[in-house]
């Protein structure tokens, strides 16, 4: 059986608050939190930047790590992120072109070509 990668991430919202969570698809998660793909996303924070990401070989390991990180305060999360990303630049910036920033998920080029 092939190992499944899971990711723990720290993302900064528009107010500068750091959030940590787990995902199996970091690019999709960042898209959803930035641009929204349905009404449910309105309840989620809007992320400005992915500042830290860490790969784990199982979802269980990723959830354990997330629980460790959630015990940290904002300053401690920032310090952890700055160890790998000193300027807290957006690590996901290369995943999205500026042109796509104004496109809703249901109007994305991938979905348009699939329906053509």
N, C-alpha and C positions, 0 to 999 in steps of 0.2 A: 504494500500500500504506500502510495506517495505521500510525503509529508505536506501538510497545508501550511502555508505562511500566513501569519496574522501579524498585524502591526498595531503598536501602541503609539499614539501621537499626542503632541501638545500643539494646540492651535490658539491663536490670539484672535479675540473677537474685536468688533469695531470700537469697543470702549477700552481695549487693552487688557481685558481679563483673559487669563490663560485657562483653557479647558483641556482635559485629557480624556481619551476614550480609546476604544479598540475598533479596528476595521479589518476586513478581508480585502478591501479595495480602496486604497488611500485616495486615488484620483477621483473615484466616484463619490466618496464621502466629502472631499473638499468641494467638488462641483455642487453637490446637494446643499452644503452649508453656505455656499457663496451665492448661487443663482436660484436655488429652489427647484424642485421638480414636481411638487404637488402641494396641496393645502397643509398637509402634515408638517412640511418644512417650515411653515410660519411659526411653529411652536419651538423650533430649534434656533440656537444662536447663529448669527451670520459671522462666519470666520473671515478675517482679513488676511491671515497668514498662517501657514503651517510652519512652525518653528523648530519642531523636533519630531523625529520618527525613528522607531526602533522595530526591527523584525524579530519575530519569534517563530519557532518551528511548530507551535500548536496554539490553538485558540485558548486552551486552558492556561498555558504559560503566559499568554498575552493578558488574559483577565487577571491573573495573579499580579503581574507587573502593574497593570492599571490600578489595582487596589492599593499597591504600595505608593504609587504616585499621587493618588487622591488624598493620601494622608499628609502630603506636603502642602505648605502654604504657597502663595503666589511668588514670593521672593525665592523660595527654594526651587520651585518649578522653573523660574526664569534662570536661576544659576545653573541648573541641570541643562537646560536648553543651550545656554551660552557656552558650555564646555565644548559642544560640537558645532555650534552656530553662533559665534561671538557677537555678530551684529543683529541676530534674530531676523535675518532676511527670510523672505517667503520661499520655502523650499519647493513649493508647488508651482511657482511662477512659470516654469517651462512647460507645464501640462496644459495650460490654457492660453490661447492667443487672445489678444485684446478684442478681436472681432467677435469671439464667442461670448464675451462678457455680457452682451446685451441680448443673447439668445436664450430663451427658456429651454429647459431640458427636453420637452416634447417637440421642440423645433430645432434640435441640434442637427448638424449636418449628417451625422451617422444615422439618425432616425429618418431624415428626409431621403437619403439614398436608399435605405431599406424599403421605403414605401414607394419608390419610383419604379 
